[in-house]
């Protein structure tokens, strides 16, 4: 039977009790982690969010009734215990913060009983994700998940602290917005008051923060919830948290400088990691050419080599055909892996096909200087030697080559170098390699839409020196856009925004917007820009991704209290669910059954 809290006050969390409290009476409360009955003594490991404390029950100090209560305890019972702090009578437990003390119980109340949980509440649980997420309220009791969420809370606090000191104002922007279908798919919210009309949940506070710059707030900051109806991956959720900012009267260097100091402060205070400033910068084109990715992991080498010039006249049609079609031939060197079994190489070929490759050519340089290759018979000894030299290969190395359009070659080799790095254990998770990737293309061609699309969004400022190519060669125009990358993950990104009417109008024209359509979607922003708008720029971090790296989690689900699974559903609450007809009628919506 559960007892009341009446007259009780918790004096300490479990690990707030220390050897400094020896001889004091304390009251602690929490969950029963473990019970050990040694006949005349009962030991209870009490757990709360701070950690574990050992309680000792004997009839002499706690009385017969108290001892019987202690005997009845099971895992996850919630109890309150008052007792005296003493030095441990048995050996010290070096693994516990409170391992040198124990509390000799003098009074116990059972505040709540518990059924046997469907899995044990312990660190590094091996329980299947589906069960953990169905009982997420129990999973959240696990010490490792609790540590993650406590760190996340600290990171949010540190960010706010830094931003306030730097003159940023925290301003909330609306959750019910107008749908602007450029970019990812919106989550729509029907309006009861305006039949047939819909709000959208924000994909980011982008337009509002630009309006705040028009309104003179100078430096805005917000830890904002954002929503995107897109397919999920390990580092994506349908709803996520952005640390979002916008600054007036700045250019690229100003934004990068304040954010470098922010990162240095947060990583030092949160996890004790010293970041050396300034952070390295790399133009987008260089990142793609060297790493095959605009979010390169620079903790290891294995960089891409463009060997198109070396092989353009060879007898291997896969190589020459790719070059003739405007593509390239590039390779990576897996050093010391020449003896890799054929079975493993075949597996990597299949892996490459998953990233758009038609195949993957390989060449092993044996220790005796001979070659084992999938294409050697199509090339002369001289051509092979030139290729090996261009790749910087030595005896014992294994070379992989992709030949296709640049985009596919980058994708394939960028993914392959990461896969090999994992396989060969080249990744040090305690190394934090930050990198600014800058000078992104302003536009990218979409075969699906048969037009240029904004690589970031339609308000991104082009680089002034490229603007004269906007009509003749729009794909060559670079943007004043920048991403902050950590160990191969894009932590955040932003850009300088367009604040001149003529550039914005031209940008809409290039994106295929008529004046009417541009006004229909973004009229309120374009109107605001008629009344004096300062040059402005911004950036947003994925807070979940940042914390995921800090705690070395494999998925952002481990740093979000109540995450969704792959199909964007919640196993615990069963959301999304059906609603009754009356609710739909009020919203003037009819749901049609799908076969």
Helices and strands as residue ranges (DSSP letters): G 14-16, G 19-21, E 25-37, E 42-48, E 51-57, H 59-72, E 78-87, E 101-112, H 129-134, H 136-139, H 143-165, E 169-170, E 176-177, E 188-190, E 198-201, H 206-214, E 219-227, E 239-248, H 252-271, E 281-283, H 284-291, E 305-306, H 308-311, H 317-324, E 328-334, H 342-353, E 361-365, E 371-373, G 376-378, H 381-390, E 398-404, H 406-423, E 434-438, E 443-446, E 451-454, G 464-469, G 474-476, E 481-486, E 489-496, H 501-510, H 515-528, G 529-531, E 536-542, H 543-550, G 556-559, H 581-586
